[in-house]
């Protein structure tokens, strides 16, 4: 699993809370996976950046999918 897959699962569950704590809690509770605070912060930063600055499929790829796919959990 990579950070983008975690992002997708957490967003499908609750797209209103983009905090690092939410991503960390989701990984721990729903996926039984520990992620570091740095990874949770990166996922949160990408999610917030995409929410605030992009809404197209290319934006999703460049702002979220590509950087997060490179982080293995």
Backbone torsions as a table, in degrees:
resi	resn	phi	psi	omega
1	UNK	NA	143.9	175.9
2	UNK	-119.3	174.7	-175.1
3	UNK	-65.6	-29.9	178.1
4	UNK	-68.0	-40.0	177.9
5	UNK	-63.4	-38.5	175.4
6	UNK	-64.3	-44.8	177.3
7	UNK	-54.7	-50.0	-178.7
8	UNK	-59.3	-46.2	-178.5
9	UNK	-64.3	-43.3	-179.0
10	UNK	-68.1	-39.2	178.8
11	UNK	-66.2	-40.5	177.0
12	UNK	-61.6	-33.3	-179.5
13	UNK	-76.4	-45.0	-177.6
14	UNK	-158.1	99.1	-176.8
15	UNK	-85.1	0.1	-177.8
16	UNK	-88.0	-22.3	-177.4
17	UNK	-110.3	104.9	-177.6
18	UNK	-103.1	20.3	-178.3
19	UNK	-74.6	154.3	176.9
20	UNK	-60.1	-38.1	179.5
21	UNK	-61.4	-40.9	179.4
22	UNK	-62.2	-44.5	179.9
23	UNK	-65.9	-40.1	178.3
24	UNK	-65.2	-45.6	178.9
25	UNK	-63.4	-40.0	179.5
26	UNK	-64.4	-44.4	179.4
27	UNK	-59.9	-43.7	-178.3
28	UNK	-69.9	-48.0	-174.2
29	UNK	-78.0	-50.9	-174.5
30	UNK	-84.5	-32.4	-174.1
31	UNK	-111.2	-4.6	-178.4
32	UNK	52.6	43.7	-178.0
33	UNK	-127.8	133.0	176.1
34	UNK	-88.7	133.7	170.7
35	UNK	-125.5	147.3	179.9
36	UNK	-72.0	161.8	177.9
37	UNK	-64.4	-30.6	177.9
38	UNK	-64.8	-42.4	179.0
39	UNK	-67.4	-43.0	178.5
40	UNK	-60.8	-40.8	178.1
41	UNK	-65.1	-39.7	179.1
42	UNK	-64.5	-45.3	178.4
43	UNK	-61.1	-46.3	179.6
44	UNK	-61.0	-45.1	-179.8
45	UNK	-61.3	-43.4	178.7
46	UNK	-64.6	-42.6	-179.4
47	UNK	-63.5	-43.7	-180.0
48	UNK	-68.9	-41.1	177.8
49	UNK	-60.0	-44.1	179.0
50	UNK	-66.0	-44.9	179.3
51	UNK	-58.7	-41.8	-174.6
52	UNK	-84.3	-22.7	-171.5
53	UNK	-125.0	-10.7	-176.3
54	UNK	-148.1	153.8	177.3
55	UNK	-144.2	6.7	179.1
56	UNK	-101.3	164.8	-177.1
57	UNK	-63.9	-35.8	177.6
58	UNK	-66.7	-36.5	177.0
59	UNK	-63.3	-43.6	178.6
60	UNK	-58.2	-45.3	-178.9
61	UNK	-61.4	-50.8	-174.9
62	UNK	-74.7	-32.4	-175.9
63	UNK	-90.6	-26.3	-173.4
64	UNK	-127.2	-59.8	-171.3
65	UNK	-61.7	-50.6	-176.8
66	UNK	-61.9	-52.5	-178.3
67	UNK	-66.6	-34.6	-177.0
68	UNK	-80.6	-27.8	178.8
69	UNK	-65.3	-21.0	-178.8
70	UNK	-82.0	-7.0	-178.8
71	UNK	-102.2	109.9	178.3
72	UNK	-86.7	135.5	-179.7
73	UNK	-97.6	NA	NA
